[in-house]
Amino acid sequence: MVSLTRSSSARARNDAARGSVACALLGLLLPVAGYVAARQLKDVTIVQGTEATCGSALPGLLALLLARKAQFRIERTLGRAGGAGLARAGKLLGLLSLCLGLTAALALGFYALLNYFG
């Protein structure tokens, strides 16, 4: 009977890479949800929808941190952990989500300044 040794076992899952993609997708869905809410609900304004877009920076940052953790695990296990493509995708989508959230925050800041001085 042949048993699997530690080095010949099946590939380990890289949950950090999967979590990175999930957080990045959540961060990219927040602006869409804010915009749809502003268009469909009478009580929600576009400014409040933009405030929801600012929240996409936090899942984006978390996605970047999880992608970094996943890439570190891949390097530590010499590629046996798998998930390199997911970690790369999570890093890219997380960066996009972070930039989207920060851009919305800048837009709200300038909007507030224009309302204050105008």
C-alpha positions as CSV (number, residue, x, y, z in Angstrom):
1,M,0.0,0.0,0.0
2,V,1.4,3.3,-1.1
3,S,0.6,6.3,1.0
4,L,1.1,9.9,0.2
5,T,4.0,11.7,1.8
6,R,3.9,15.4,2.7
7,S,5.8,16.3,-0.5
8,S,3.7,14.2,-2.8
9,S,0.3,15.1,-1.5
10,A,-2.3,17.0,-3.4
11,R,-1.9,20.7,-3.9
12,A,-2.9,22.7,-0.9
13,R,-5.5,25.3,-1.3
14,N,-4.5,28.9,-1.1
15,D,-7.4,30.5,0.7
16,A,-5.8,33.9,0.8
17,A,-5.8,34.1,-3.0
18,R,-9.5,33.2,-3.1
19,G,-10.3,35.7,-0.4
20,S,-8.3,38.4,-2.3
21,V,-10.5,37.9,-5.4
22,A,-13.7,37.9,-3.3
23,C,-12.8,41.1,-1.5
24,A,-11.8,42.8,-4.7
25,L,-15.1,41.8,-6.4
26,L,-17.0,43.1,-3.4
27,G,-15.1,46.4,-3.6
28,L,-16.0,46.6,-7.3
29,L,-19.7,45.9,-6.7
30,L,-20.1,48.6,-4.1
31,P,-20.1,51.5,-6.6
32,V,-22.5,49.7,-8.8
33,A,-24.9,49.1,-5.9
34,G,-24.6,52.8,-4.9
35,Y,-25.4,54.0,-8.4
36,V,-28.3,51.6,-8.8
37,A,-29.7,52.7,-5.4
38,A,-29.4,56.3,-6.3
39,R,-31.2,55.8,-9.6
40,Q,-34.0,53.5,-8.3
41,L,-34.7,54.8,-4.8
42,K,-36.2,58.2,-4.2
43,D,-34.6,58.7,-0.8
44,V,-31.0,58.0,-2.0
45,T,-29.2,60.8,-3.8
46,I,-26.2,60.5,-6.1
47,V,-24.0,62.0,-3.4
48,Q,-25.0,59.2,-1.1
49,G,-24.3,56.7,-3.8
50,T,-20.8,58.3,-4.2
51,E,-20.3,57.9,-0.5
52,A,-21.0,54.2,-0.9
53,T,-18.3,54.2,-3.7
54,C,-15.8,55.5,-1.2
55,G,-16.4,52.4,0.8
56,S,-14.9,50.3,-2.0
57,A,-11.4,51.4,-0.9
58,L,-11.5,49.2,2.2
59,P,-12.2,45.9,0.5
60,G,-9.7,46.9,-2.1
61,L,-7.0,47.4,0.5
62,L,-8.0,44.1,2.1
63,A,-7.7,42.4,-1.3
64,L,-4.2,43.8,-1.7
65,L,-3.1,42.5,1.7
66,L,-4.6,39.1,1.1
67,A,-2.9,38.9,-2.4
68,R,0.4,39.7,-0.8
69,K,-0.1,37.0,1.8
70,A,-1.1,34.5,-0.9
71,Q,2.0,35.4,-3.0
72,F,4.2,35.0,0.1
73,R,2.7,31.6,0.8
74,I,3.3,30.6,-2.9
75,E,7.0,31.6,-2.6
76,R,7.4,29.9,0.8
77,T,6.0,26.6,-0.6
78,L,7.9,26.9,-3.9
79,G,4.7,27.0,-5.9
80,R,3.1,23.9,-4.4
81,A,0.4,26.0,-2.7
82,G,-1.1,27.1,-6.0
83,G,-3.3,30.1,-6.7
84,A,-0.7,32.3,-8.3
85,G,-3.1,33.4,-11.0
86,L,-5.8,34.1,-8.4
87,A,-3.4,36.1,-6.3
88,R,-2.4,38.2,-9.3
89,A,-6.0,38.8,-10.3
90,G,-6.9,39.7,-6.7
91,K,-4.0,42.1,-6.6
92,L,-5.1,43.8,-9.9
93,L,-8.8,44.0,-9.0
94,G,-8.0,45.1,-5.5
95,L,-5.8,47.9,-6.8
96,L,-8.6,48.9,-9.2
97,S,-11.1,48.9,-6.3
98,L,-8.8,51.0,-4.1
99,C,-8.2,53.6,-6.8
100,L,-12.0,53.8,-7.5
101,G,-12.7,54.4,-3.8
102,L,-10.0,57.0,-3.4
103,T,-11.1,58.8,-6.6
104,A,-14.7,58.9,-5.2
105,A,-13.4,60.3,-1.9
106,L,-11.5,63.0,-3.8
107,A,-14.6,63.8,-5.8
108,L,-16.7,64.1,-2.6
109,G,-14.0,66.3,-1.0
110,F,-14.0,68.7,-4.0
111,Y,-17.8,68.7,-4.1
112,A,-17.9,69.7,-0.4
113,L,-15.4,72.4,-1.0
114,L,-17.4,73.8,-3.9
115,N,-20.5,73.8,-1.8
116,Y,-18.8,75.4,1.1
117,F,-17.2,78.3,-0.9
118,G,-19.9,78.5,-3.6
